[in-house]
């Protein structure tokens, strides 16, 4: 979060009620798989990794891999505006998801302020019934624990069902330090996610939600 956005956040959070409560009807609406990207830069490696996690989890569940991507960078400071309709629409998409992949780069040892500002808009346990997968991209292996130490507890507090272990990856691994140098980012990310899912095992990955097994009339992409 930039200094200007951080200042606006402090000021508005002390003067404005920003809590958003989901309409129960939203839970029946597509998209059912949502990727929420908390990187303040659009089109980042964080997004590529998050989409690989969505593909990997949906593939293990053997369901439609279609997913909707929300780039919080597209909203910027509007995440703090109570009347921003585009933000309200994305809050509804997140609360109405069946699978939610929440991804962030590691900033100051934790998730980004932009992601926190967005999630702070929710009221009590809006993610009940949602399987949420925390994803972190860090510059150093020492920061890989940010997913389990910070992001995972936040998602649990919001009511989500979360795998026993977050997906964490370093920028060096994405660059191919494991022998994949020169490979496309999506290929590297898919391989890393597959290894994480293998290590996690089916017993520690939440079961496929029944809603994902039902036919989908229309899913946003």
Secondary structure, DSSP 8 states (H G I E B T S, - for coil): --HHHHHHHHHHHTT----B---GGGGGSS--EEEEE--SSTT-HHHHHHHHHHHHHHHHHTS----EEEEGGGTGGGGG-TT-HHHHHHHHHHHT-SEEEEEEE-BTTB--HHHHHHHTTB-TTTTTT-EEEEEEEESSGGGTTHIIIIIHHHHHHTT-EE-SS-EEEEHHHHTTTTTTTTS-HHHHHHHHHHHHHHHH-TTTS----HHHHS--S----
